[in-house]
Amino acid sequence: MKTMEDQSCTSAPSIDPFKLLKIVQNPDGSLTRQSLFPSVSITDEESTSSNTSQLAFFKDIPLNPQNKTFIRLYRPPTPPPNTNHKLPLLIHFHGGGFILFSATSRPFHDACSLKAVKLPAVVLSLEYRLAPEHRLPAAYDDAVETIMWVRDQAMDVNGCDPWLKEYVDFSKCFLIGSSAGGNMVFHAALRALDIDTSPVKIIGLIMNQPYFSGVERTESEKRFVNDRILPLPANDLMWSLALPEGADRDHEFCNPMTADGFLKEKMGRLTRCLVTGHGGDPLIDKQRELVKVLEARGVDVVAEFAEGGCHGIEIFDPLKAEALLKSIKEFVGTCCRCVNSESAAAKSTL
């Protein structure tokens, strides 16, 4: 039996991507989705093998009732020692190829809860609109609407949520996501460059195994054509359902590395980035390409690529999840210390 590392493009894909993804396309183009992961409702009792006293508190807040979007907000159970030690805010976008899952899906819910406790931080997880019912850029629009909602909270427009007011340092905000969520981090950050987000400051972008592709197959896509997590037929199907009608995979939403000069100029204005990946992921070559393009534009990038593994490995492997959390904590800490140093330097010149 072949391992993921042994797979090659010599065998023709025989995978039914609809069955793999547990979706059925309806006559009107919408999807019937059979949940791969259980959902955690706001009324559910939290259960975990760890100490229950260490779990984050969470609540749901409507974002855009017309679009049925909402925010799941997490905060650590123990507040910061005093108001001078407020917490960073992580704005989280879940994965799922733009067509699957929810902010309430168990793996994403648990990961956000853990980050709130372990970093510590306040974590805001977005329930965004899914394709093909809402093709891109709908998810990006929802992400930007979330950033604007945070800005309004920071400005105390119509009142600020008590958790945000008490716990959050709005000068230390991060965008974070895995897979499609990592893609959303990238595009939401680009869009935010055209918006006055003050007093909110996005000081770091965290893209774990970000979801990008292109018309031309990469070597890793061909090498892992029959990957058990993200085989090429499933990748093709998800992009066909997510991209605007008539767009191919060299569209900037999917393949910004082939973008025009204007978009690449904007890339150069992005803040510090953490990009993580695994050698056993079919998307690894595109992720490495993204890092090269960002670095060429002068962006400060921390790139962490491990051997082996698979796409979404942190969902299946607790040790990999722990390693990812450690990388995120180090990156967040470094970015926050830089802000503190810059603030202190500015005060000293006054």
Secondary structure as UniProt FT lines:
FT   HELIX           4..6
FT   TURN            9..10
FT   HELIX           17..21
FT   STRAND          23..25
FT   TURN            27..28
FT   STRAND          31..33
FT   TURN            42..43
FT   HELIX           52..54
FT   STRAND          57..64
FT   TURN            65..68
FT   STRAND          69..75
FT   HELIX           83..85
FT   STRAND          87..93
FT   TURN            97..99
FT   TURN            103..104
FT   HELIX           106..118
FT   TURN            119..120
FT   STRAND          122..127
FT   TURN            131..134
FT   TURN            136..137
FT   HELIX           138..154
FT   TURN            155..158
FT   HELIX           162..167
FT   STRAND          168..178
FT   HELIX           180..192
FT   TURN            193..194
FT   TURN            198..199
FT   STRAND          202..208
FT   HELIX           219..223
FT   TURN            224..226
FT   HELIX           232..242
FT   TURN            245..246
FT   TURN            249..250
FT   TURN            252..254
FT   HELIX           256..258
FT   HELIX           261..267
FT   TURN            268..269
FT   STRAND          273..278
FT   TURN            279..280
FT   TURN            282..283
FT   HELIX           284..296
FT   TURN            297..298
FT   STRAND          301..306
FT   TURN            311..312
FT   HELIX           313..316
FT   HELIX           318..348
//
